[in-house]
Amino acid sequence: MTKVPVAAGTVCLVVVCVAIAAPWLAPHDPNAVNPLNAYAPASAQHLLGTDDLGRDLLSRLIHGARTSLTGPLIVVLAAGTVGSTLAITAAWFGGWFDNLISRALDVLFAFPGLVLAITVAALFGTGFVTPVAALSLAFVPVIARVMRAAALRERSLPYIEALRVQGFSGWHICLRHLLPNLAPLLVVQAAIGFGYAMIDLAAISFLGLGLQPPSADWGLMIANGQPSILAGFPQQSVAAAVAVVVTVVAFTALAERLARRFGGDLR
């Protein structure tokens, strides 16, 4: 059983390192067009071949790791920060404030994240920022509901009342005690949310509502390579799809391991 999380962690680390070192690892300029070398097969010069415009697929795959990881990272950081803040604040004050926050989260939770992101992108324009901002908003209730339940359990423990009797303020207790004790659960939620966010952003790019050509992005590469599949050149779509699947599976397996270790819930 220990081999799975080790392998998952290794894959995650490799993908992150590739994304960071993309300018130095990529053998070619990912946007360099050479129509005379279109659909070149795998060779020593082009390890994965080239696409319909003669661009090196390996270089585009390596550079695509940057946008494909950056988007989900921003989503989980933004949603985790806002969601945990709302959850802890609602659990601490309780009463009408807790009810108000809970009803607002229920309304947001009713909208599927992918549908919300597609709608926002269609209304406000394509690109990187719009889908990421929409998904961040959609992921807030997912994280906040789990964190709120945990915060309510933590707030009922005797040590919280002991701290209040000693005269510590609510903000001090929340920041110095509640939040650190809930941090492992937040990490688990962020890890599993990362995989979902990556799939959603790849789907948005595939639909043409995310990053636009000539950007190197895994979801966009799958879409751009789709017409070439019928022509007998599936390399671009297959390579990008494999990259997405392997990365998402690795982060999900890592999240499951963290959940078992910290006693968290993936949903």
C-alpha positions as CSV (number, residue, x, y, z in Angstrom):
1,M,0.0,0.0,0.0
2,T,2.9,2.3,0.7
3,K,4.1,2.0,-2.9
4,V,1.0,3.8,-4.3
5,P,1.4,7.1,-2.3
6,V,5.2,7.0,-2.9
7,A,4.6,6.6,-6.7
8,A,1.9,9.3,-6.7
9,G,4.1,11.7,-4.8
10,T,7.0,11.0,-7.2
11,V,4.8,11.8,-10.2
12,C,3.5,15.0,-8.6
13,L,7.0,16.1,-7.8
14,V,8.3,15.3,-11.3
15,V,5.4,17.2,-13.0
16,V,5.9,20.2,-10.7
17,C,9.7,20.2,-11.4
18,V,9.0,19.9,-15.2
19,A,6.7,22.9,-15.0
20,I,9.2,25.0,-13.1
21,A,12.2,24.1,-15.3
22,A,10.2,24.2,-18.6
23,P,12.3,26.8,-20.3
24,W,15.5,24.8,-19.7
25,L,14.0,21.3,-20.3
26,A,12.1,22.0,-23.6
27,P,14.4,21.1,-26.5
28,H,12.7,23.6,-28.9
29,D,10.6,26.7,-28.8
30,P,7.0,25.5,-28.2
31,N,5.6,28.0,-30.6
32,A,8.1,27.7,-33.4
33,V,6.2,26.9,-36.6
34,N,7.6,24.8,-39.4
35,P,4.9,23.8,-41.9
36,L,7.4,21.8,-43.9
37,N,7.9,19.5,-40.9
38,A,4.2,19.0,-40.0
39,Y,3.2,15.6,-38.6
40,A,6.8,14.5,-38.4
41,P,7.2,11.1,-36.7
42,A,9.1,10.6,-33.4
43,S,12.8,10.9,-33.9
44,A,15.9,11.9,-32.1
45,Q,15.2,15.6,-32.9
46,H,11.5,15.4,-32.1
47,L,11.0,12.7,-29.5
48,L,7.2,12.9,-29.7
49,G,7.0,14.1,-33.3
50,T,5.4,17.4,-34.4
51,D,1.9,18.7,-34.8
52,D,0.0,20.0,-37.8
53,L,2.1,23.2,-37.8
54,G,5.4,21.5,-37.3
55,R,5.7,22.5,-33.6
56,D,7.6,20.1,-31.4
57,L,5.1,18.2,-29.3
58,L,7.4,17.4,-26.4
59,S,8.3,21.1,-26.0
60,R,4.6,22.1,-26.0
61,L,3.8,19.3,-23.5
62,I,6.6,20.5,-21.2
63,H,5.5,24.2,-21.4
64,G,1.9,23.1,-21.1
65,A,2.6,21.8,-17.6
66,R,3.0,25.4,-16.5
67,T,-0.5,26.6,-17.3
68,S,-2.1,23.3,-16.6
69,L,-0.7,23.4,-13.0
70,T,-0.9,27.1,-12.4
71,G,-4.6,27.3,-13.0
72,P,-5.7,24.6,-10.5
73,L,-3.1,25.9,-8.0
74,I,-4.7,29.4,-8.0
75,V,-8.2,27.8,-7.8
76,V,-7.4,25.7,-4.7
77,L,-5.5,28.6,-3.0
78,A,-8.2,31.1,-3.6
79,A,-11.1,28.7,-2.7
80,G,-9.2,27.3,0.3
81,T,-8.5,30.8,1.7
82,V,-12.0,32.1,1.2
83,G,-13.7,28.9,2.1
84,S,-11.8,28.2,5.3
85,T,-12.2,31.9,6.4
86,L,-16.0,31.7,5.9
87,A,-16.2,28.3,7.6
88,I,-14.2,29.2,10.7
89,T,-16.0,32.6,11.1
90,A,-19.4,31.0,10.7
91,A,-18.6,28.2,13.2
92,W,-17.2,30.7,15.7
93,F,-20.1,33.2,15.7
94,G,-22.9,30.8,15.0
95,G,-26.5,31.9,15.2
96,W,-27.9,34.0,12.4
97,F,-24.5,34.6,10.9
98,D,-23.8,30.9,10.6
99,N,-27.2,30.4,9.0
100,L,-26.6,33.3,6.5
101,I,-23.2,31.9,5.4
102,S,-24.6,28.4,5.2
103,R,-27.5,29.5,2.9
104,A,-25.2,31.5,0.7
105,L,-22.9,28.4,0.4
106,D,-25.9,26.2,-0.5
107,V,-26.9,28.6,-3.3
108,L,-23.3,28.5,-4.7
109,F,-23.1,24.8,-4.3
110,A,-26.3,24.4,-6.5
111,F,-24.3,25.6,-9.5
112,P,-21.9,22.9,-11.0
113,G,-18.4,24.4,-11.1
114,L,-17.8,23.5,-14.8
115,V,-21.1,24.9,-15.9
116,L,-20.5,28.1,-14.0
117,A,-17.1,28.5,-15.5
118,I,-18.3,27.9,-19.0
119,T,-21.1,30.4,-18.5
120,V,-18.8,33.1,-17.1
121,A,-16.2,32.5,-19.9
122,A,-19.0,32.8,-22.5
123,L,-20.2,36.1,-21.0
124,F,-17.0,37.8,-20.1
125,G,-14.5,36.4,-22.6
126,T,-12.1,33.6,-23.0
127,G,-8.6,33.4,-21.5
128,F,-6.9,32.3,-18.4
129,V,-8.2,34.6,-15.7
130,T,-12.0,34.3,-16.3
131,P,-12.3,30.5,-16.0
132,V,-9.9,30.4,-13.0
133,A,-11.9,33.1,-11.2
134,A,-15.2,31.3,-11.9
135,L,-13.9,27.9,-10.7
136,S,-12.4,29.5,-7.6
137,L,-15.8,30.8,-6.7
138,A,-17.4,27.5,-7.5
139,F,-15.0,25.6,-5.3
140,V,-15.5,27.8,-2.2
141,P,-18.7,26.0,-1.0
142,V,-17.1,22.6,-1.5
143,I,-14.3,23.4,0.8
144,A,-16.3,25.6,3.2
145,R,-18.9,23.0,4.0
146,V,-16.4,20.4,5.0
147,M,-14.3,22.9,6.9
148,R,-17.4,24.3,8.7
149,A,-18.4,20.9,10.0
150,A,-14.9,20.3,11.3
151,A,-14.7,23.8,12.8
152,L,-18.0,23.2,14.7
153,R,-16.6,20.0,16.2
154,E,-13.3,21.6,17.1
155,R,-15.1,24.6,18.7
156,S,-17.0,22.4,21.0
157,L,-13.9,20.9,22.5
158,P,-13.0,21.9,26.1
159,Y,-9.7,23.6,25.3
160,I,-11.6,26.3,23.3
161,E,-13.6,27.2,26.4
162,A,-10.5,27.2,28.5
163,L,-8.9,29.6,26.2
164,R,-11.9,31.9,26.3
165,V,-11.9,31.8,30.1
166,Q,-8.3,32.9,30.1
167,G,-9.3,36.0,28.2
168,F,-8.0,35.3,24.7
169,S,-9.9,37.0,21.9
170,G,-11.9,35.1,19.3
171,W,-9.5,36.1,16.5
172,H,-6.6,34.9,18.6
173,I,-8.2,31.5,19.2
174,C,-9.3,31.1,15.6
175,L,-5.9,32.0,14.1
176,R,-3.6,30.4,16.7
177,H,-5.6,27.3,17.5
178,L,-8.6,26.5,15.3
179,L,-6.9,27.1,12.0
180,P,-3.7,25.1,12.7
181,N,-5.8,22.2,14.0
182,L,-7.9,22.3,10.8
183,A,-4.9,22.7,8.5
184,P,-4.5,19.0,7.7
185,L,-8.1,18.7,6.6
186,L,-7.6,21.8,4.4
187,V,-4.6,20.3,2.8
188,V,-6.6,17.2,1.9
189,Q,-9.4,19.2,0.4
190,A,-6.9,21.3,-1.6
191,A,-5.2,18.1,-2.9
192,I,-8.4,16.5,-4.1
193,G,-9.7,19.8,-5.4
194,F,-6.6,20.3,-7.5
195,G,-7.4,17.2,-9.6
196,Y,-11.0,18.3,-10.1
197,A,-9.9,21.9,-11.0
198,M,-7.3,20.5,-13.5
199,I,-10.0,18.4,-15.3
200,D,-12.4,21.3,-15.4
201,L,-9.9,23.8,-16.7
202,A,-8.7,21.2,-19.4
203,A,-12.4,20.8,-20.4
204,I,-12.9,24.5,-20.7
205,S,-9.8,24.9,-22.8
206,F,-10.9,21.9,-24.9
207,L,-14.2,23.7,-25.6
208,G,-12.3,26.8,-26.7
209,L,-13.3,29.0,-23.8
210,G,-10.0,28.9,-21.9
211,L,-6.5,29.7,-23.2
212,Q,-6.3,30.5,-26.9
213,P,-3.8,29.4,-29.6
214,P,-0.8,29.5,-29.8
215,S,-0.6,28.9,-26.0
216,A,0.8,25.6,-24.9
217,D,-1.9,24.1,-22.6
218,W,-2.8,20.4,-22.2
219,G,-6.5,20.9,-22.7
220,L,-5.9,23.1,-25.7
221,M,-3.5,20.5,-27.1
222,I,-6.2,17.8,-26.9
223,A,-8.6,20.1,-28.8
224,N,-6.1,21.1,-31.4
225,G,-5.1,17.5,-32.0
226,Q,-8.6,16.2,-32.4
227,P,-8.9,16.9,-36.2
228,S,-5.5,15.2,-36.7
229,I,-6.8,11.9,-35.2
230,L,-8.9,11.2,-38.2
231,A,-5.9,11.9,-40.4
232,G,-4.0,9.2,-38.6
233,F,-1.9,11.5,-36.3
234,P,-3.2,11.1,-32.8
235,Q,0.1,12.0,-31.1
236,Q,-0.8,15.5,-29.9
237,S,-4.2,14.6,-28.3
238,V,-2.9,11.3,-26.8
239,A,0.2,12.9,-25.3
240,A,-1.8,15.7,-23.7
241,A,-4.6,13.4,-22.5
242,V,-2.1,11.0,-20.9
243,A,-0.4,13.9,-19.1
244,V,-3.8,15.1,-17.7
245,V,-4.9,11.7,-16.6
246,V,-1.6,10.7,-15.0
247,T,-1.3,14.0,-13.1
248,V,-4.9,13.9,-11.9
249,V,-4.6,10.3,-10.8
250,A,-1.4,11.1,-8.9
251,F,-2.9,14.0,-7.0
252,T,-6.0,12.1,-6.2
253,A,-4.0,9.1,-4.9
254,L,-1.9,11.5,-2.8
255,A,-5.1,13.1,-1.5
256,E,-6.5,9.7,-0.5
257,R,-3.4,8.9,1.4
258,L,-3.5,12.2,3.2
259,A,-7.2,11.7,4.0
260,R,-6.4,8.3,5.6
261,R,-3.5,9.7,7.6
262,F,-5.4,12.8,8.9
263,G,-8.8,11.2,9.1
264,G,-10.2,13.7,6.6
265,D,-13.1,13.4,4.1
266,L,-12.5,13.7,0.4
267,R,-15.8,15.3,-0.2
